[in-house]
């Protein structure tokens, strides 16, 4: 069977034979075209190289300092003072233990998750942990190693959720109040708008500081991995990871303390320290639940959480 094309009135075969002939003709036409020479985008290379170097610089600098002679002297100084520092840390831990015994948020008399209707809490939840309401129906923390792992992961995600909530709320508040103007203030749409617009991806929003440039999300994600490698490596090594820099951390990897992580010495008072640990995990859990609400509202209303709150107020609905 044959069909006549309206374009050139040539008779073309129909079916698989015609498709094969057309593919061969297209291949010949492509071969006749002159392929343009690949040009190297110097600006893109500069952007990518600058971004990678900037991301790797902190870890490389810290490692170079630790391997230097000065770093070795710092480590020797910490080793010489460590017995005294460890004794002071042990004394602080004993004070905190007494504070936990007197606190209503710890021990057997602590509030449980279902109030007076709560059953006997599991044996592995003895009230020593901040925010322990005796809730573990699946028994995920029966083994001590697993319990320690889940405590660390919960605290880590809680802190990220609190920081992320601020990052989602503050730009929208500033935009709606007229204090400043963003290209996009809705948290769920910021990345898409920035990557599909002509706006420069300037570092910290400073015009001209084009460290990210137009490198694209893949390169930016790579540099995020480089930036987080150092802190995550140090966290996996524990509090001793900073000793080559002459820094002794008196706590543990969840609450390291010291002037690096507690510059205002808020943990100096044992009672306040234990109370702040409880507040931190409670607010962190609330932030993680809030993010479920942020995501659900964004999927349904296509708005940010602040705008959703304003729309739900009686004054907004009445108008």
C-alpha positions as CSV (number, residue, x, y, z in Angstrom):
1,X,0.0,0.0,0.0
2,X,1.3,3.5,-0.9
3,X,0.3,7.0,0.3
4,X,1.0,10.3,-1.4
5,X,2.5,13.0,0.8
6,X,0.9,16.4,0.7
7,X,4.2,18.2,1.2
8,X,6.2,17.1,-1.8
9,X,3.7,14.9,-3.6
10,X,6.3,12.1,-3.6
11,X,5.1,8.6,-3.3
12,X,6.3,7.1,0.0
13,X,6.0,3.5,1.1
14,X,3.7,2.9,4.1
15,X,4.4,0.7,7.2
16,X,7.7,-0.5,8.6
17,X,9.5,-0.2,5.2
18,X,8.6,3.5,5.0
19,X,9.8,4.1,8.6
20,X,13.1,2.4,7.8
21,X,13.6,4.4,4.7
22,X,12.8,7.7,6.4
23,X,15.2,6.9,9.3
24,X,18.0,6.2,6.8
25,X,17.3,9.5,5.0
26,X,17.3,11.4,8.2
27,X,20.6,9.8,9.1
28,X,22.1,10.9,5.8
29,X,20.9,14.4,6.3
30,X,22.5,14.6,9.7
31,X,25.8,13.3,8.3
32,X,25.7,16.1,5.7
33,X,25.4,18.8,8.3
34,X,28.5,20.4,9.6
35,X,28.8,19.8,13.3
36,X,29.7,23.0,15.2
37,X,32.8,22.8,17.3
38,X,32.2,22.4,21.0
39,X,33.1,25.6,22.8
40,X,34.2,25.7,26.4
41,X,32.1,28.0,28.5
42,X,34.8,29.7,30.6
43,X,32.4,31.4,32.9
44,X,30.6,28.2,33.7
45,X,33.9,26.5,34.5
46,X,34.9,29.4,36.8
47,X,31.5,29.1,38.6
48,X,31.8,25.4,39.1
49,X,35.5,25.5,40.1
50,X,34.8,28.4,42.5
51,X,31.8,26.7,44.1
52,X,33.7,23.4,44.5
53,X,36.7,25.1,46.0
54,X,34.6,27.2,48.3
55,X,32.7,24.1,49.6
56,X,35.8,22.0,50.1
57,X,37.9,24.8,51.7
58,X,36.7,24.5,55.3
59,X,37.4,20.7,55.5
60,X,40.7,21.1,53.7
61,X,41.8,24.0,56.0
62,X,40.8,22.1,59.2
63,X,42.6,19.0,58.0
64,X,45.7,20.9,57.1
65,X,45.8,22.6,60.5
66,X,45.4,19.3,62.2
67,X,48.3,17.8,60.3
68,X,50.6,20.8,60.8
69,X,53.2,21.2,63.5
70,X,51.0,23.8,65.2
71,X,48.1,21.3,65.2
72,X,50.3,18.7,66.9
73,X,51.2,21.2,69.6
74,X,47.5,21.9,70.1
75,X,46.8,18.2,70.5
76,X,49.6,17.8,73.0
77,X,48.3,20.7,75.0
78,X,44.8,19.2,75.1
79,X,46.2,15.8,76.1
80,X,48.1,17.5,79.0
81,X,45.0,19.2,80.3
82,X,42.6,16.4,79.6
83,X,42.7,14.8,83.1
84,X,41.6,18.1,84.7
85,X,39.0,18.8,82.0
86,X,37.6,15.3,82.2
87,X,37.3,15.6,86.0
88,X,35.4,18.9,85.6
89,X,33.1,17.3,83.0
90,X,32.4,14.4,85.4
91,X,31.5,16.8,88.2
92,X,29.1,18.7,85.9
93,X,27.5,15.4,84.9
94,X,27.0,14.5,88.6
95,X,25.3,17.8,89.1
96,X,23.0,17.2,86.2
97,X,22.2,13.7,87.4
98,X,21.0,15.3,90.7
99,X,19.1,17.9,88.8
100,X,17.3,15.1,86.8
101,X,16.3,13.4,90.0
102,X,14.7,16.6,91.3
103,X,13.1,17.5,88.0
104,X,9.4,16.7,87.3
105,X,10.3,15.8,83.7
106,X,12.5,12.8,84.6
107,X,12.2,9.7,86.6
108,X,9.2,7.5,87.5
109,X,7.0,10.4,88.4
110,X,7.4,12.1,85.0
111,X,4.2,12.8,82.9
112,X,3.4,10.0,80.4
113,X,2.0,10.2,76.9
114,X,-1.6,9.3,77.8
115,X,-1.7,11.1,81.2
116,X,-3.5,9.2,84.0
117,X,-4.7,6.6,81.5
118,X,-1.2,5.5,80.5
119,X,-0.1,2.0,81.2
120,X,3.2,1.0,82.7
121,X,6.0,2.4,80.4
122,X,8.4,-0.1,78.8
123,X,11.4,-1.1,80.9
124,X,13.9,0.5,78.5
125,X,12.2,3.9,79.0
126,X,13.2,4.6,82.6
127,X,12.9,8.4,82.5
128,X,16.5,9.2,82.0
129,X,16.1,10.7,78.6
130,X,14.7,14.2,77.9
131,X,11.2,14.0,76.5
132,X,10.6,10.4,77.6
133,X,6.9,10.0,77.9
134,X,7.0,6.2,77.9
135,X,5.8,5.9,74.3
136,X,7.3,3.0,72.4
137,X,4.4,0.7,71.4
138,X,6.5,-1.1,68.7
139,X,9.4,-1.7,71.1
140,X,11.9,-0.1,68.7
141,X,14.3,0.9,71.5
142,X,14.4,-2.4,73.4
143,X,18.1,-2.9,72.7
144,X,20.4,-0.2,74.1
145,X,22.3,0.3,70.9
146,X,19.1,0.9,68.9
147,X,17.7,3.2,71.6
148,X,20.9,5.3,71.5
149,X,20.7,5.4,67.7
150,X,17.0,6.5,67.6
151,X,17.6,9.2,70.2
152,X,20.4,10.6,68.1
153,X,18.4,10.5,64.9
154,X,15.4,12.1,66.5
155,X,17.4,14.9,68.0
156,X,19.2,15.5,64.7
157,X,15.9,15.7,62.7
158,X,14.3,17.8,65.4
159,X,17.0,20.4,65.1
160,X,16.9,20.4,61.3
161,X,13.1,20.8,61.5
162,X,13.3,23.8,63.8
163,X,15.8,25.5,61.5
164,X,13.8,24.6,58.4
165,X,10.6,26.0,59.9
166,X,12.3,29.3,60.5
167,X,13.5,29.3,56.9
168,X,10.0,28.6,55.7
169,X,8.2,31.2,57.9
170,X,10.6,34.2,58.0
171,X,10.8,34.9,54.2
172,X,7.0,34.8,53.9
173,X,6.5,37.0,56.9
174,X,8.9,39.6,55.5
175,X,7.2,39.5,52.1
176,X,3.7,39.8,53.4
177,X,4.6,42.6,55.8
178,X,6.3,44.5,53.0
179,X,9.7,44.6,54.7
180,X,11.4,43.2,51.7
181,X,10.6,41.6,48.3
182,X,11.7,38.1,47.3
183,X,11.6,36.5,43.9
184,X,9.5,33.8,45.6
185,X,8.6,33.6,49.3
186,X,6.8,30.2,49.3
187,X,9.2,27.6,50.6
188,X,8.1,24.8,48.3
189,X,8.5,26.9,45.2
190,X,11.8,28.7,45.9
191,X,14.1,26.2,44.3
192,X,12.1,25.8,41.1
193,X,11.7,29.6,40.6
194,X,15.4,30.3,41.2
195,X,16.6,27.6,38.8
196,X,14.1,28.5,36.0
197,X,14.5,32.3,36.2
198,X,17.2,34.6,35.1
199,X,18.0,35.7,38.6
200,X,21.6,35.2,39.6
201,X,22.2,32.5,42.2
202,X,24.3,34.8,44.3
203,X,25.7,33.6,47.6
204,X,23.8,34.9,50.6
205,X,21.7,36.9,48.2
206,X,24.5,39.4,47.7
207,X,24.5,40.7,44.1
208,X,27.7,40.0,42.3
209,X,28.9,37.3,44.8
210,X,28.2,34.6,42.2
211,X,29.7,31.6,43.8
212,X,26.9,29.4,42.7
213,X,26.4,31.2,39.4
214,X,24.3,29.3,36.9
215,X,25.9,25.9,37.7
216,X,22.6,24.2,38.2
217,X,21.2,22.1,40.9
218,X,23.5,19.1,40.4
219,X,26.7,21.1,41.1
220,X,25.0,22.8,44.0
221,X,24.0,19.5,45.4
222,X,27.5,18.2,45.0
223,X,28.9,21.1,46.9
224,X,26.3,20.6,49.7
225,X,27.7,17.1,50.0
226,X,31.2,18.5,50.3
227,X,30.2,21.1,52.9
228,X,28.4,18.6,55.0
229,X,31.1,15.9,54.8
230,X,33.3,17.6,57.4
231,X,30.6,18.1,60.1
232,X,29.2,14.6,59.5
233,X,32.6,13.1,59.7
234,X,33.3,14.9,62.9
235,X,29.9,13.8,64.3
236,X,30.6,10.2,63.5
237,X,34.0,10.4,65.2
238,X,32.5,11.9,68.3
239,X,33.6,14.7,70.5
240,X,37.3,13.9,70.2
241,X,37.3,14.9,66.5
242,X,38.1,18.5,67.4
243,X,41.0,17.8,69.8
244,X,43.6,18.0,67.0
245,X,42.5,21.7,66.8
246,X,43.0,22.2,70.5
247,X,39.3,22.1,71.4
248,X,38.1,19.9,74.2
249,X,34.3,19.2,74.3
250,X,33.0,18.2,77.7
251,X,29.8,16.6,76.6
252,X,28.8,13.8,74.2
253,X,28.0,13.9,70.5
254,X,24.4,14.9,71.0
255,X,25.2,17.6,73.5
256,X,28.9,18.4,73.0
257,X,28.9,21.7,74.9
258,X,32.1,23.7,75.2
259,X,32.7,27.2,73.9
260,X,32.2,26.1,70.3
261,X,28.6,24.8,70.8
262,X,27.7,26.7,73.9
263,X,29.4,30.1,73.7
264,X,26.9,31.7,76.1
265,X,27.5,29.0,78.7
266,X,23.7,28.3,78.9
267,X,24.5,24.8,80.2
268,X,26.4,26.2,83.2
269,X,23.5,25.7,85.5
270,X,22.5,22.0,85.9
271,X,18.7,22.6,86.4
272,X,18.5,25.0,83.5
273,X,20.5,22.7,81.3
274,X,18.1,19.7,81.9
275,X,15.1,21.9,81.4
276,X,16.4,23.2,78.1
277,X,17.0,19.7,76.9
278,X,13.4,18.9,77.5
279,X,12.2,22.1,75.8
280,X,14.5,21.4,72.8
281,X,13.1,17.9,72.1
282,X,9.5,19.0,72.7
283,X,9.8,21.9,70.3
284,X,11.7,19.8,67.8
285,X,8.9,17.2,67.7
286,X,6.4,19.9,67.2
287,X,8.5,21.3,64.3
288,X,8.6,17.9,62.7
289,X,4.8,17.5,62.9
290,X,4.5,21.1,61.7
291,X,6.4,20.2,58.5
292,X,3.8,17.5,57.8
293,X,1.2,20.3,57.9
294,X,3.4,22.6,55.8
295,X,3.7,19.9,53.1
296,X,0.0,19.0,53.1
297,X,-1.1,22.6,53.0
298,X,1.3,23.4,50.1
299,X,0.0,20.4,48.1
300,X,-3.7,21.5,48.6
301,X,-3.7,25.3,48.7
302,X,-0.4,26.0,46.8
303,X,0.3,28.7,49.4
304,X,2.8,29.1,52.3
305,X,2.0,28.4,55.9
306,X,1.7,32.1,56.9
307,X,-0.7,32.8,54.1
308,X,-2.8,29.8,55.0
309,X,-2.9,31.1,58.6
310,X,-4.1,34.5,57.5
311,X,-6.7,33.0,55.2
312,X,-8.1,30.9,58.2
313,X,-8.6,34.0,60.4
314,X,-12.2,35.2,60.9
315,X,-11.3,38.7,59.6
316,X,-9.9,37.2,56.4
317,X,-12.8,34.9,55.8
318,X,-15.4,37.5,56.5
319,X,-13.9,39.9,53.9
